[in-house]
Amino acid sequence: MQVFDMIINGQPVKADSTFEVINPATGEAFACVQAGNAGHVDQAVAAARAAFHDWSRTPDARRKDLLH
């Protein structure tokens, strides 16, 4: 089963533990993801705040392209 990393500030981040993602239609696990903690949330919020200034000045058409 594939284990997915969290991405914070464009970098993969590993946590101390993982949890399985269950397909509700079959009841089977199909992936594992990192179980983030409060420190990971703080890192992600800090990265988002740092990126906001540049992102807010990005033209709408460019944002659309980046999100697609």
Phi and psi restraints in degrees (range 20) as a CNS / XPLOR table:
assign (resid 1 and name C) (resid 2 and name N)
       (resid 2 and name CA) (resid 2 and name C) 1.0 -75.3 20.0 2
assign (resid 2 and name N) (resid 2 and name CA)
       (resid 2 and name C) (resid 3 and name N) 1.0 137.3 20.0 2
assign (resid 2 and name C) (resid 3 and name N)
       (resid 3 and name CA) (resid 3 and name C) 1.0 -106.0 20.0 2
assign (resid 3 and name N) (resid 3 and name CA)
       (resid 3 and name C) (resid 4 and name N) 1.0 124.9 20.0 2
assign (resid 3 and name C) (resid 4 and name N)
       (resid 4 and name CA) (resid 4 and name C) 1.0 -98.4 20.0 2
assign (resid 4 and name N) (resid 4 and name CA)
       (resid 4 and name C) (resid 5 and name N) 1.0 136.0 20.0 2
assign (resid 4 and name C) (resid 5 and name N)
       (resid 5 and name CA) (resid 5 and name C) 1.0 -83.6 20.0 2
assign (resid 5 and name N) (resid 5 and name CA)
       (resid 5 and name C) (resid 6 and name N) 1.0 156.3 20.0 2
assign (resid 5 and name C) (resid 6 and name N)
       (resid 6 and name CA) (resid 6 and name C) 1.0 -77.8 20.0 2
assign (resid 6 and name N) (resid 6 and name CA)
       (resid 6 and name C) (resid 7 and name N) 1.0 151.4 20.0 2
assign (resid 6 and name C) (resid 7 and name N)
       (resid 7 and name CA) (resid 7 and name C) 1.0 -116.7 20.0 2
assign (resid 7 and name N) (resid 7 and name CA)
       (resid 7 and name C) (resid 8 and name N) 1.0 117.9 20.0 2
assign (resid 7 and name C) (resid 8 and name N)
       (resid 8 and name CA) (resid 8 and name C) 1.0 -126.0 20.0 2
assign (resid 8 and name N) (resid 8 and name CA)
       (resid 8 and name C) (resid 9 and name N) 1.0 123.6 20.0 2
assign (resid 8 and name C) (resid 9 and name N)
       (resid 9 and name CA) (resid 9 and name C) 1.0 56.6 20.0 2
assign (resid 9 and name N) (resid 9 and name CA)
       (resid 9 and name C) (resid 10 and name N) 1.0 37.6 20.0 2
assign (resid 9 and name C) (resid 10 and name N)
       (resid 10 and name CA) (resid 10 and name C) 1.0 77.6 20.0 2
assign (resid 10 and name N) (resid 10 and name CA)
       (resid 10 and name C) (resid 11 and name N) 1.0 5.3 20.0 2
assign (resid 10 and name C) (resid 11 and name N)
       (resid 11 and name CA) (resid 11 and name C) 1.0 -118.6 20.0 2
assign (resid 11 and name N) (resid 11 and name CA)
       (resid 11 and name C) (resid 12 and name N) 1.0 141.1 20.0 2
assign (resid 11 and name C) (resid 12 and name N)
       (resid 12 and name CA) (resid 12 and name C) 1.0 -68.4 20.0 2
assign (resid 12 and name N) (resid 12 and name CA)
       (resid 12 and name C) (resid 13 and name N) 1.0 139.4 20.0 2
assign (resid 12 and name C) (resid 13 and name N)
       (resid 13 and name CA) (resid 13 and name C) 1.0 -129.1 20.0 2
assign (resid 13 and name N) (resid 13 and name CA)
       (resid 13 and name C) (resid 14 and name N) 1.0 132.8 20.0 2
assign (resid 13 and name C) (resid 14 and name N)
       (resid 14 and name CA) (resid 14 and name C) 1.0 -103.1 20.0 2
assign (resid 14 and name N) (resid 14 and name CA)
       (resid 14 and name C) (resid 15 and name N) 1.0 144.1 20.0 2
assign (resid 14 and name C) (resid 15 and name N)
       (resid 15 and name CA) (resid 15 and name C) 1.0 -104.4 20.0 2
assign (resid 15 and name N) (resid 15 and name CA)
       (resid 15 and name C) (resid 16 and name N) 1.0 175.0 20.0 2
assign (resid 15 and name C) (resid 16 and name N)
       (resid 16 and name CA) (resid 16 and name C) 1.0 -74.1 20.0 2
assign (resid 16 and name N) (resid 16 and name CA)
       (resid 16 and name C) (resid 17 and name N) 1.0 -19.5 20.0 2
assign (resid 16 and name C) (resid 17 and name N)
       (resid 17 and name CA) (resid 17 and name C) 1.0 -146.2 20.0 2
assign (resid 17 and name N) (resid 17 and name CA)
       (resid 17 and name C) (resid 18 and name N) 1.0 168.3 20.0 2
assign (resid 17 and name C) (resid 18 and name N)
       (resid 18 and name CA) (resid 18 and name C) 1.0 -129.8 20.0 2
assign (resid 18 and name N) (resid 18 and name CA)
       (resid 18 and name C) (resid 19 and name N) 1.0 168.4 20.0 2
assign (resid 18 and name C) (resid 19 and name N)
       (resid 19 and name CA) (resid 19 and name C) 1.0 -141.6 20.0 2
assign (resid 19 and name N) (resid 19 and name CA)
       (resid 19 and name C) (resid 20 and name N) 1.0 154.0 20.0 2
assign (resid 19 and name C) (resid 20 and name N)
       (resid 20 and name CA) (resid 20 and name C) 1.0 -82.3 20.0 2
assign (resid 20 and name N) (resid 20 and name CA)
       (resid 20 and name C) (resid 21 and name N) 1.0 146.3 20.0 2
assign (resid 20 and name C) (resid 21 and name N)
       (resid 21 and name CA) (resid 21 and name C) 1.0 -102.2 20.0 2
assign (resid 21 and name N) (resid 21 and name CA)
       (resid 21 and name C) (resid 22 and name N) 1.0 125.0 20.0 2
assign (resid 21 and name C) (resid 22 and name N)
       (resid 22 and name CA) (resid 22 and name C) 1.0 -103.3 20.0 2
assign (resid 22 and name N) (resid 22 and name CA)
       (resid 22 and name C) (resid 23 and name N) 1.0 133.2 20.0 2
assign (resid 22 and name C) (resid 23 and name N)
       (resid 23 and name CA) (resid 23 and name C) 1.0 -76.2 20.0 2
assign (resid 23 and name N) (resid 23 and name CA)
       (resid 23 and name C) (resid 24 and name N) 1.0 115.4 20.0 2
assign (resid 23 and name C) (resid 24 and name N)
       (resid 24 and name CA) (resid 24 and name C) 1.0 -66.6 20.0 2
assign (resid 24 and name N) (resid 24 and name CA)
       (resid 24 and name C) (resid 25 and name N) 1.0 -21.7 20.0 2
assign (resid 24 and name C) (resid 25 and name N)
       (resid 25 and name CA) (resid 25 and name C) 1.0 -75.7 20.0 2
assign (resid 25 and name N) (resid 25 and name CA)
       (resid 25 and name C) (resid 26 and name N) 1.0 -31.5 20.0 2
assign (resid 25 and name C) (resid 26 and name N)
       (resid 26 and name CA) (resid 26 and name C) 1.0 -114.2 20.0 2
assign (resid 26 and name N) (resid 26 and name CA)
       (resid 26 and name C) (resid 27 and name N) 1.0 -18.0 20.0 2
assign (resid 26 and name C) (resid 27 and name N)
       (resid 27 and name CA) (resid 27 and name C) 1.0 77.4 20.0 2
assign (resid 27 and name N) (resid 27 and name CA)
       (resid 27 and name C) (resid 28 and name N) 1.0 6.0 20.0 2
assign (resid 27 and name C) (resid 28 and name N)
       (resid 28 and name CA) (resid 28 and name C) 1.0 -97.7 20.0 2
assign (resid 28 and name N) (resid 28 and name CA)
       (resid 28 and name C) (resid 29 and name N) 1.0 144.9 20.0 2
assign (resid 28 and name C) (resid 29 and name N)
       (resid 29 and name CA) (resid 29 and name C) 1.0 -75.1 20.0 2
assign (resid 29 and name N) (resid 29 and name CA)
       (resid 29 and name C) (resid 30 and name N) 1.0 137.0 20.0 2
assign (resid 29 and name C) (resid 30 and name N)
       (resid 30 and name CA) (resid 30 and name C) 1.0 -125.0 20.0 2
assign (resid 30 and name N) (resid 30 and name CA)
       (resid 30 and name C) (resid 31 and name N) 1.0 -6.7 20.0 2
assign (resid 30 and name C) (resid 31 and name N)
       (resid 31 and name CA) (resid 31 and name C) 1.0 -162.4 20.0 2
assign (resid 31 and name N) (resid 31 and name CA)
       (resid 31 and name C) (resid 32 and name N) 1.0 163.6 20.0 2
assign (resid 31 and name C) (resid 32 and name N)
       (resid 32 and name CA) (resid 32 and name C) 1.0 -123.2 20.0 2
assign (resid 32 and name N) (resid 32 and name CA)
       (resid 32 and name C) (resid 33 and name N) 1.0 140.7 20.0 2
assign (resid 32 and name C) (resid 33 and name N)
       (resid 33 and name CA) (resid 33 and name C) 1.0 -126.5 20.0 2
assign (resid 33 and name N) (resid 33 and name CA)
       (resid 33 and name C) (resid 34 and name N) 1.0 156.5 20.0 2
assign (resid 33 and name C) (resid 34 and name N)
       (resid 34 and name CA) (resid 34 and name C) 1.0 -68.3 20.0 2
assign (resid 34 and name N) (resid 34 and name CA)
       (resid 34 and name C) (resid 35 and name N) 1.0 139.1 20.0 2
assign (resid 34 and name C) (resid 35 and name N)
       (resid 35 and name CA) (resid 35 and name C) 1.0 -95.3 20.0 2
assign (resid 35 and name N) (resid 35 and name CA)
       (resid 35 and name C) (resid 36 and name N) 1.0 96.5 20.0 2
assign (resid 35 and name C) (resid 36 and name N)
       (resid 36 and name CA) (resid 36 and name C) 1.0 -69.3 20.0 2
assign (resid 36 and name N) (resid 36 and name CA)
       (resid 36 and name C) (resid 37 and name N) 1.0 162.1 20.0 2
assign (resid 36 and name C) (resid 37 and name N)
       (resid 37 and name CA) (resid 37 and name C) 1.0 -125.3 20.0 2
assign (resid 37 and name N) (resid 37 and name CA)
       (resid 37 and name C) (resid 38 and name N) 1.0 -174.0 20.0 2
assign (resid 37 and name C) (resid 38 and name N)
       (resid 38 and name CA) (resid 38 and name C) 1.0 -60.8 20.0 2
assign (resid 38 and name N) (resid 38 and name CA)
       (resid 38 and name C) (resid 39 and name N) 1.0 -35.0 20.0 2
assign (resid 38 and name C) (resid 39 and name N)
       (resid 39 and name CA) (resid 39 and name C) 1.0 -63.4 20.0 2
assign (resid 39 and name N) (resid 39 and name CA)
       (resid 39 and name C) (resid 40 and name N) 1.0 -38.2 20.0 2
assign (resid 39 and name C) (resid 40 and name N)
       (resid 40 and name CA) (resid 40 and name C) 1.0 -66.2 20.0 2
assign (resid 40 and name N) (resid 40 and name CA)
       (resid 40 and name C) (resid 41 and name N) 1.0 -39.6 20.0 2
assign (resid 40 and name C) (resid 41 and name N)
       (resid 41 and name CA) (resid 41 and name C) 1.0 -62.0 20.0 2
assign (resid 41 and name N) (resid 41 and name CA)
       (resid 41 and name C) (resid 42 and name N) 1.0 -44.6 20.0 2
assign (resid 41 and name C) (resid 42 and name N)
       (resid 42 and name CA) (resid 42 and name C) 1.0 -59.7 20.0 2
assign (resid 42 and name N) (resid 42 and name CA)
       (resid 42 and name C) (resid 43 and name N) 1.0 -42.2 20.0 2
assign (resid 42 and name C) (resid 43 and name N)
       (resid 43 and name CA) (resid 43 and name C) 1.0 -62.9 20.0 2
assign (resid 43 and name N) (resid 43 and name CA)
       (resid 43 and name C) (resid 44 and name N) 1.0 -44.3 20.0 2
assign (resid 43 and name C) (resid 44 and name N)
       (resid 44 and name CA) (resid 44 and name C) 1.0 -65.8 20.0 2
assign (resid 44 and name N) (resid 44 and name CA)
       (resid 44 and name C) (resid 45 and name N) 1.0 -40.5 20.0 2
assign (resid 44 and name C) (resid 45 and name N)
       (resid 45 and name CA) (resid 45 and name C) 1.0 -65.4 20.0 2
assign (resid 45 and name N) (resid 45 and name CA)
       (resid 45 and name C) (resid 46 and name N) 1.0 -42.3 20.0 2
assign (resid 45 and name C) (resid 46 and name N)
       (resid 46 and name CA) (resid 46 and name C) 1.0 -62.1 20.0 2
assign (resid 46 and name N) (resid 46 and name CA)
       (resid 46 and name C) (resid 47 and name N) 1.0 -41.8 20.0 2
assign (resid 46 and name C) (resid 47 and name N)
       (resid 47 and name CA) (resid 47 and name C) 1.0 -64.8 20.0 2
assign (resid 47 and name N) (resid 47 and name CA)
       (resid 47 and name C) (resid 48 and name N) 1.0 -40.4 20.0 2
assign (resid 47 and name C) (resid 48 and name N)
       (resid 48 and name CA) (resid 48 and name C) 1.0 -65.4 20.0 2
assign (resid 48 and name N) (resid 48 and name CA)
       (resid 48 and name C) (resid 49 and name N) 1.0 -42.4 20.0 2
assign (resid 48 and name C) (resid 49 and name N)
       (resid 49 and name CA) (resid 49 and name C) 1.0 -62.3 20.0 2
assign (resid 49 and name N) (resid 49 and name CA)
       (resid 49 and name C) (resid 50 and name N) 1.0 -41.2 20.0 2
assign (resid 49 and name C) (resid 50 and name N)
       (resid 50 and name CA) (resid 50 and name C) 1.0 -65.5 20.0 2
assign (resid 50 and name N) (resid 50 and name CA)
       (resid 50 and name C) (resid 51 and name N) 1.0 -33.2 20.0 2
assign (resid 50 and name C) (resid 51 and name N)
       (resid 51 and name CA) (resid 51 and name C) 1.0 -84.7 20.0 2
assign (resid 51 and name N) (resid 51 and name CA)
       (resid 51 and name C) (resid 52 and name N) 1.0 -17.1 20.0 2
assign (resid 51 and name C) (resid 52 and name N)
       (resid 52 and name CA) (resid 52 and name C) 1.0 -59.0 20.0 2
assign (resid 52 and name N) (resid 52 and name CA)
       (resid 52 and name C) (resid 53 and name N) 1.0 -42.9 20.0 2
assign (resid 52 and name C) (resid 53 and name N)
       (resid 53 and name CA) (resid 53 and name C) 1.0 -56.9 20.0 2
assign (resid 53 and name N) (resid 53 and name CA)
       (resid 53 and name C) (resid 54 and name N) 1.0 -52.1 20.0 2
assign (resid 53 and name C) (resid 54 and name N)
       (resid 54 and name CA) (resid 54 and name C) 1.0 -65.3 20.0 2
assign (resid 54 and name N) (resid 54 and name CA)
       (resid 54 and name C) (resid 55 and name N) 1.0 -42.5 20.0 2
assign (resid 54 and name C) (resid 55 and name N)
       (resid 55 and name CA) (resid 55 and name C) 1.0 -61.9 20.0 2
assign (resid 55 and name N) (resid 55 and name CA)
       (resid 55 and name C) (resid 56 and name N) 1.0 -40.3 20.0 2
assign (resid 55 and name C) (resid 56 and name N)
       (resid 56 and name CA) (resid 56 and name C) 1.0 -67.3 20.0 2
assign (resid 56 and name N) (resid 56 and name CA)
       (resid 56 and name C) (resid 57 and name N) 1.0 -20.0 20.0 2
assign (resid 56 and name C) (resid 57 and name N)
       (resid 57 and name CA) (resid 57 and name C) 1.0 -96.2 20.0 2
assign (resid 57 and name N) (resid 57 and name CA)
       (resid 57 and name C) (resid 58 and name N) 1.0 -0.3 20.0 2
assign (resid 57 and name C) (resid 58 and name N)
       (resid 58 and name CA) (resid 58 and name C) 1.0 -78.2 20.0 2
assign (resid 58 and name N) (resid 58 and name CA)
       (resid 58 and name C) (resid 59 and name N) 1.0 129.2 20.0 2
assign (resid 58 and name C) (resid 59 and name N)
       (resid 59 and name CA) (resid 59 and name C) 1.0 -59.3 20.0 2
assign (resid 59 and name N) (resid 59 and name CA)
       (resid 59 and name C) (resid 60 and name N) 1.0 149.1 20.0 2
assign (resid 59 and name C) (resid 60 and name N)
       (resid 60 and name CA) (resid 60 and name C) 1.0 -54.0 20.0 2
assign (resid 60 and name N) (resid 60 and name CA)
       (resid 60 and name C) (resid 61 and name N) 1.0 -43.6 20.0 2
assign (resid 60 and name C) (resid 61 and name N)
       (resid 61 and name CA) (resid 61 and name C) 1.0 -61.7 20.0 2
assign (resid 61 and name N) (resid 61 and name CA)
       (resid 61 and name C) (resid 62 and name N) 1.0 -38.6 20.0 2
assign (resid 61 and name C) (resid 62 and name N)
       (resid 62 and name CA) (resid 62 and name C) 1.0 -68.9 20.0 2
assign (resid 62 and name N) (resid 62 and name CA)
       (resid 62 and name C) (resid 63 and name N) 1.0 -40.7 20.0 2
assign (resid 62 and name C) (resid 63 and name N)
       (resid 63 and name CA) (resid 63 and name C) 1.0 -58.8 20.0 2
assign (resid 63 and name N) (resid 63 and name CA)
       (resid 63 and name C) (resid 64 and name N) 1.0 -44.7 20.0 2
assign (resid 63 and name C) (resid 64 and name N)
       (resid 64 and name CA) (resid 64 and name C) 1.0 -58.4 20.0 2
assign (resid 64 and name N) (resid 64 and name CA)
       (resid 64 and name C) (resid 65 and name N) 1.0 -45.8 20.0 2
assign (resid 64 and name C) (resid 65 and name N)
       (resid 65 and name CA) (resid 65 and name C) 1.0 -61.0 20.0 2
assign (resid 65 and name N) (resid 65 and name CA)
       (resid 65 and name C) (resid 66 and name N) 1.0 -42.6 20.0 2
assign (resid 65 and name C) (resid 66 and name N)
       (resid 66 and name CA) (resid 66 and name C) 1.0 -65.8 20.0 2
assign (resid 66 and name N) (resid 66 and name CA)
       (resid 66 and name C) (resid 67 and name N) 1.0 -38.1 20.0 2
assign (resid 66 and name C) (resid 67 and name N)
       (resid 67 and name CA) (resid 67 and name C) 1.0 -75.3 20.0 2
assign (resid 67 and name N) (resid 67 and name CA)
       (resid 67 and name C) (resid 68 and name N) 1.0 -25.3 20.0 2
